Amino acid sequence: MKTKVIQIIALTLPLITIITAQPGFPSSPNQAPIGGLGLLAAAGGAMALKKLYDHRKK
């Protein structure tokens, strides 16, 4: 039982330090735009529908 507690502490302590060391999000002017993501999703949906249509056609 004591070794399990020591193992849990030994494994979680490095993870906690890694999680807390992550940088925050940039301020408003430095954020990257996500333009064109809707077009990309629409194109993927169109390709999926075409494959489904072709598969049912056979």
C-alpha positions in Angstrom: 0.0 0.0 0.0 2.8 2.4 0.9 4.6 1.7 -2.4 1.4 2.4 -4.4 1.1 5.8 -2.7 4.7 6.6 -3.4 4.3 5.5 -7.0 1.3 7.7 -7.5 3.0 10.7 -6.0 6.1 10.0 -8.1 4.1 9.9 -11.3 1.7 12.8 -10.6 4.3 15.4 -9.4 6.0 15.7 -12.8 2.7 15.9 -14.6 1.5 18.7 -12.3 4.6 20.7 -13.1 4.2 20.2 -16.8 0.6 21.2 -16.8 1.2 24.4 -14.8 4.2 25.4 -17.0 2.1 25.7 -20.1 2.0 29.3 -21.5 -1.4 31.1 -21.8 -3.2 32.2 -24.9 -1.9 35.2 -26.8 -3.6 38.5 -26.5 -6.3 39.6 -29.0 -4.1 41.1 -31.8 -1.7 38.1 -31.9 -4.3 35.4 -32.4 -4.3 33.5 -35.6 -7.5 33.8 -37.8 -9.4 30.6 -38.6 -10.7 31.8 -42.0 -11.7 29.3 -44.6 -12.5 26.6 -42.0 -16.1 26.6 -43.1 -15.2 26.1 -46.7 -12.9 23.3 -45.8 -15.7 21.6 -43.8 -18.1 22.1 -46.7 -15.7 20.6 -49.2 -15.1 17.6 -47.0 -18.9 17.1 -46.6 -19.3 17.3 -50.4 -16.6 14.7 -51.0 -18.2 12.4 -48.4 -21.6 12.8 -50.1 -20.1 12.1 -53.5 -18.4 8.9 -52.3 -21.7 7.8 -50.7 -23.6 8.5 -53.9 -21.0 6.6 -56.0 -21.0 3.7 -53.6 -24.8 3.3 -53.7 -24.8 3.7 -57.5 -22.7 0.5 -58.0 
